[in-house]
Amino acid sequence: MNVLLIIIALISSYVIGGFNSAYYIGKLWGIDDIRKYGSGNPGTTNVLRILGKTAALLTLLFDVAKGVVAVLLGLLLFKSSGVAILCGIAVILGHNYPIQLGFKGGKGIATSIGVIFLLSPVAAIYSLLIGIIVIIITKYVSLGSIVGSILFPIFVAIFHGSWQYVLFGVVMALMAVYRHRANIGRLISGTESKIKLY
């Protein structure tokens, strides 16, 4: 396997992740920088609060698509689950820390959804369903995201079994929890914002 091509694939995945959908869709909606409004996070939830459902749906779809494209890059070009996993991590890092936005990106949940649905769809479905249920019950998107992320490696271990996939799940969960550390503080203090679902 050509190491140089793998490096190019990883850099490409990072660049794909760095295309921050919320930021550019915000510009299309007339917002100079979505990070200056609401929670300050360039992600689907903040876009929903500031710009509405249509802009939020587009943001979600583009961010999920980034994860899908990056994993496909590894699977189709290299026929390797290991490379696909690395591409998945790279695209999430690109979303979270985009170089063109001063490394101040989103929290990576939507992009992670695209990644995990290709790598381990059954585990992804269970994690996503429980995460959505938590959001519906509590109205906290952050809590649902954290719970779903933490459960993913557990479901991978149950349904998939591969140590590579479990390790990826743990890394992804740690990244998600770290990016939500401020939300965790607000959840504990009772100051986290709830979302209107209807």
Buried (B, 14 or more C-beta within 10 A) or exposed (E): EEEEEBEEBBEBBBBBBBBBBBBBBBEEBEBEEBBEBBBEBBBBBBBBBBBEEEBBBBBBBBBBBBBBBBBBBBBEBBEBBEBBBBBBBBBBBBBBBBEEBEEBBBBBBBBBBBBBBBBBEEBBBBBBEBBEEBBEEBBBBBBBBBBBBBBBBBBBBEBBEBEBBBEBBBBBBEBBBEBBEBBBEBBEEEEBBEBEEE
